[in-house]
Amino acid sequence: MNGWREWQADKVASQNHFGFDEQLRYSAGGCQCRLDKGGVLFRRTRYQQGSLNLEARKKGPAVWVYRWREKDIDGKSVRRKLQIGDAKEYPTESAAQAAADALRLTINNTLPTQQPSQNNGQHSLGALPVRGTSFKGSLNPRCIRALCKELDSPWGRLLLDEVKTVEVERWLRAADIADGTKAKIKNIISALFSHAVRWEFCARNPISSGIQIGSGGKRGPSVGVRVGAKRQRAPLVLSSGQVKQGLAGLQFRDQLLVFLIGALGTRRGEVGALRWLDCDFTNQTFYVQHSYYWGHGGSLKATKTEASAKPLPMHPALKNALLEWRAQSLYATETDFVFPSVRKRGKKPLDLGAVLNRMIKPAFVKVGIAGVGWHTFRHSVGSMLADMGEHQLTIRDYLRHSNLNVTNQYLQATSKIKRLAQNKLVEAILPSGLLSASKSNLIQ
């Protein structure tokens, strides 16, 4: 009898201690489980796996779509989805699941922020969301493809802790690619590690600094991957006479393309994205608003920088040539491309890469000029303007660079200009213009 009374007393004391008479409140990530009507006994933590499905598209290969739920700032459950990649990129479900692992870890992060050391380096570099990130469009697609190819190899499957600064540096130096491409790939990997540090997948970025978080951002003289971006050869620069010789062997459309780029110094993508509504024939002005990228089916994007969107003047010769071309074109409405693709029925611009290889390069090779590219004309514009005595700021604004240092890389003095400069210098040092071994002619 006494034992039963003691048990009842212990039960009441436990109820008062754990607060079974009151409704307990837990975080949104838990599940309230009742043993009986006495109250909440424990909380079960939910772990969201998400769902991964292969969905067909009207055009192009099917894509892997990852779906999950998360709560907004009001506490409402919201459905989210993200394209992991297409079926060509991930041919099997296991490969797509591996690519979604990094995202799956972030959608369950409803607890307070943990220290990076608890999850440090437990993820591979290849599993991080390389494709589809915000910085992808601002880099050379060739560098993105080279990096993605490397991440699919055993090197890309290393854990983040196993990626060492010196090993990455050795790999980049041994790669059979240009130094500029190596520098861009290094920047991509560094950006990936910066995102990994931000999402607490690792605690350091071995590519840019190798210093632990919390050290104040101080960098030593030898930290990070050191890869030079020196050019293997100087870019080709054409003179005005060479441009004239190349124009003589081209048809009207190709002449207009070269003349347009050679007179304005525009980029290839900007010419491809040019529409008739961007050509103000009344005020004789070009409004460069977009740039076209031919990779992955083609896409129309904003200009490279804010300075690239500045208007350009339209010379009367350019105006007359464009009006004549518009009269011949099958697609001449305001929203049509200035140089449309007839094979694509005007829905996409002309493939300027194919035009360069089939028409432009052979014409310049015939006059003895090899290695011409679309960007060659942009470099030539800067150098020709410098030879004409134009100020650097004028050349910068004409090429629509946001930085004067970039403009300086485009400027090259021609042999004629260097010879004139040398004549002025020699005349200043040797007024007589004669230097011989006789004492009477030596400079005193």
Secondary structure, 3 states (H helix, E strand, C coil): CHHHHHHHHHHHHHHHHHCCCCCCCCCCCEEEEEEECCEEEEEEECCCCCEEEEECCCCCCCEEEEEEEEECCCCCEEEEEEEEEECCCCCCHHHHHHHHHHHHHHHCCCCCCCCHHHCCCCCEHHHCCCCCCCCHHHCCHHHHHHHHHHHCCHHHHCEHHHCCHHHHHHHHHHCCCCHHHHHHHHHHHHHHHHHHHHCCCCCCCCCCCCCCCCCCCCCCCCCCCCCCCCCCCCCCCCCHHHHHHHHHCCCHHHHHHHHHHHHHCCCHHHHHCCEHHHEECCCCEECCCEEEECHHHCEEEECCCCHHHCCEECCHHHHHHHHHHHHHCCCCCCCCECCECCCCCCCCECCHHHHHHHHHHHHHHHCCCCCCCHHHHHHHHHHHHHHCCCCHHHHHHHHCCCCHHHHHHHCCCCHHHHHHHHHHHHHHHCCCCCCCCCHHHCCC
